[in-house]
Amino acid sequence: MAQPSSKDILAASADGRLEARKRVLMAGMVVQEGGADPFACTVLDVSASGARVRVGADRMVPSQFHLVVVRDRTAHKVQVMWRRQQLAGVRIESTHPIDQTLPDELRFLQRLWIECATR
């Protein structure tokens, strides 16, 4: 992720966050363990330790899931910290580059990323 600007740092300080958030607009996927029930989301902002995502009105994010960020070729195991309507703030627990070899139990993430990236 890119280094935060001074504007990002001031915004982070203003809302009580320890880390600066960077506004982004990236396609993502919410994926439960094992690849169950993947669905699209939009990543609205990111920091070194978390992100804010928006999902469709007909969807609810699970408490824990993998957040696949298509453009960055990454999958993050995340924990939901808050929810408000179609928005969720998540804490990143671990990150895996999808374009590298993944452990067997996470290979489903590569398959889902390829499906999403080729749409």
C-alpha positions, 0 to 999 in steps of 0.5 A: 500500500502507498505511503500516506500523505500529510492530508491522510495523516491529519484526517487520521488524527482528526477521527482518532485513528492511529493510522492514516487511511487512504481513500481508494475505490477498488473492486473486491470480493468477500469470501468465506472460509473454503470459498463459500458464498463469494460476493462482490464488494467495493473497497473504499479506504485502506490503512496498514491494518484495515479497510472500509468496504461497501456491499450490496443492500442484499448482503451482510458481511460475516464476522470473519472472511477473506477480502480479495482485492482484485487490483492489488492481487492480494487476499486479506483475512479480516475481522469485522470491527463495525457495521453500518448499513452497507458499510463495514470496517475490517481489521486485517489479520493476515495478507497473502499475495494471490500471484504467489504460491499459497498454502493448499487450504487457501488456493481457492482464493487464487481460483476466485481471483482469476474468475473475478479478474477475467470478468 
